[in-house]
Amino acid sequence: MPVFRIDRTGAAVVGAILMVTIGGLSFDEATRAIDYRTLVLLFGMMVLVAHLQMATFFRTTARVIAAHVKGPRALVVAIAAAAGVLSALFVNDTVCLMFTPIVLEVASLRRLSPLPLLLAVAVGSNIGSVATITGNPQNMLVGSLSGISYARFAAELAPIAVVGLALASLVICVLFRHELALATPATGVVRIRPLHRRLMIKPLLVAALMLVGFFAGIDPALVAAGGAAALLVTRRVKPEKVWRRIDWDLLMLFVGLFVVIGGTEAAHLDQWIFARLRAIGTETIGGFTVITTLLSNLISNVPAVMLLSKLVPTLPDPFTSWLTLAMSSTLAGNLTLLGSIANLIVLESARRKGVTITFLQYLRVGLPVTVLTLAFGVWWLGK
């Protein structure tokens, strides 16, 4: 809005308050509209990721890859794969935040254009996060609302992530073949800083136990809460160091959006919207993918998923529709530079180091990657 400095979270909170004060939604209805299971799952994963950050797990992983992978094309593949796998296990935004500075350092040492490596981080983290419920916030929302188990979710969508990472690596290597061919031998050595071993043991153990719990079919929110509780009981880490790494803005964004969507439902505005969307073809995987992709790029993927989550239970095949919603809202984030928070994190982190990524530079890779991965996803879920 002109003059006013209102970000996404502020807009969601103001919207939620207006829904309750003048929008006809009572305070009790507003609190009932909030899905606390999703918030607990998000918070638990944030606590785990905060401890891994403090132990330099993500930075060290990036440095190990950079030090041992020599060829420029192999480096693109390795960075995309690592970003994808870590994003599937943890939250993709953190992976981008930790990987970007290391990638810039590696590009400088090898006298290589940083652009293909940065794009590998961005698109790789987005694609990899589609594989699991804990890969990104919108997947957590779908997992909580749909009741699909962690194992079933991964079995259905992990193949899309694997093929998607291969396609993205191929596109980047082809489009930047000349830049990658000009890479020279490294002018220095990528230093692998030691892990904080004492800080690393506990979060890795907790992460392994959480993964077992997820695949065992225990409620993901309960598993995440248990893991967070185990990590917060410590003699080594000051609580304020953990709280500083929690994305409170994202949690408040979810709270505000839950109330806003609850207000649209109470006013039957969602039904008015869905009636018009059905004309595009919400009952087919392809049509629903197109709708989700467009909405995700118009209003961002989390609000799009919240809105469409009200439509999914009314569709002929809710199970496949939930998976389609998770797949398409995540992969749609690769379409433009503004399509996902992960992209913006790479953009801002690179800008602070003096490297600029333009909208068109990103679109050159994002458009073909999005089309190819969505096409494969539609085929895979419909076969």
Summary of the structure (lengths in Angstrom):
residues: 383
radius of gyration: 20.7
end to end distance: 44.8
largest distance: 65.3
contacts: 1360
relative contact order: 0.15
helix: 76%
strand: 0%
